[in-house]
Amino acid sequence: MPTADDRTGGAAYRPPIDLGTDRAHPARIYDVFLGGKTNYAADRAMADAVAEKMPTVKTAAVANRQFVLRAVRHLAEEAGIRQFLDIGTGIPTSPNLHEAAQEIAPEARVVYVDNDPIVLAHSRALHVSNPAGRTTYLQADFTDPDTILDAPELHDTIDLTQPVALTMGLLLHWIDPKDEPHAVVRRLVAALPLGSYLMLSVFARELAGRSASLHDDFAAEGTALRSLGRDETLAFFDGTELVEPGLVPPHRWRPDTVVTDIGTPAGGGLDDTAAPVWAGVAVKRAVTVPSPRADDSRRD
Ligand SMILES: C[S@@+](CC[C@H](N)C(=O)[O-])C[C@H]1O[C@@H](n2cnc3c(N)ncnc32)[C@H](O)[C@@H]1O
């Protein structure tokens, strides 16, 4: 039976990784747009095809990344969150999610999850925690939430009886509807205690314009990309309460604290179609039943 160390590819055992470099991968295409170097010819060719239909795609990628970092800082600072479960992590890009959280709370703990082996390869080297906190990487698929929730690595790192922020930046548009992404998100949120948060961003159908047809380019590569409508995106937040400003393009989510250390500033001044993404953060609260007012009971 493999140990947790085997599954995380820890120091004791490091199986060889097949990176599938002959085919474009979402994590590596995103890396091209963020100006990274962890990508291959097939990824760069697909990135060019995407840029042809969405000329602002680099701005959109940076705007999304900045949203993720602002939201994590908000969650650590204003909401007091110390545990993060990040699914669809992507190739490490500094600052990484744990760096943003640990800048506010050095003791913050992060479980990173992705299904792409190249993320595993780089995560080993780059998702290194501050000594006061902890990070773990789990290679698993969003569509198999029980494997994620039952993983020993997860339980070694975060405590599911305490609030957790479930973060899924630019993940859900890669999930085939037949894999029931809404049911999976419900399952994941149900496993978290009250006071937990859900943060997500997706490719926005209403803002996509000509780039909505990108699903054809990805289908040819065997990857199911689609854009998601606003209502379909809001449905992921069922049972939670969106915090201000609600579901908006990423550069409109609390833009006052724009992070500028990863590239082009993407403040509130951007045209929304330049960053066709729906982004939001919500809290899982107890359902409160209004109690009768004292003067109501006096009337009875
Ligand atoms: C565009 S990157 C997003 C990176 C980061 N979350 C962000 O918002 O900056 C999307 C990531 O989702 C991952 N992904 C796609 N489908 C997945 C699945 N079914 N399970 C887990 N990860 C998946 C890809 O491998 C990729 O690393």
The ligand as an ORCA input file, in Angstrom:
! r2SCAN-3c Opt
* xyz 0 1
  C      -5.723     28.095    -15.747
  S      -4.995     27.101    -14.505
  C      -5.474     28.007    -13.053
  C      -4.373     28.271    -12.061
  C      -4.768     29.007    -10.793
  N      -5.855     28.336    -10.108
  C      -5.155     30.446    -11.037
  O      -6.355     30.765    -11.045
  O      -4.264     31.290    -11.191
  C      -6.185     25.741    -14.436
  C      -5.625     24.514    -13.749
  O      -6.697     23.571    -13.569
  C      -6.145     22.278    -13.716
  N      -7.215     21.330    -14.001
  C      -7.982     21.227    -15.117
  N      -8.871     20.229    -14.996
  C      -8.667     19.685    -13.757
  C      -9.284     18.612    -13.050
  N     -10.282     17.916    -13.605
  N      -8.834     18.324    -11.815
  C      -7.808     19.023    -11.260
  N      -7.192     20.052    -11.890
  C      -7.612     20.378    -13.131
  C      -5.155     22.419    -14.865
  O      -4.192     21.378    -14.870
  C      -4.560     23.786    -14.544
  O      -3.394     23.659    -13.763
*
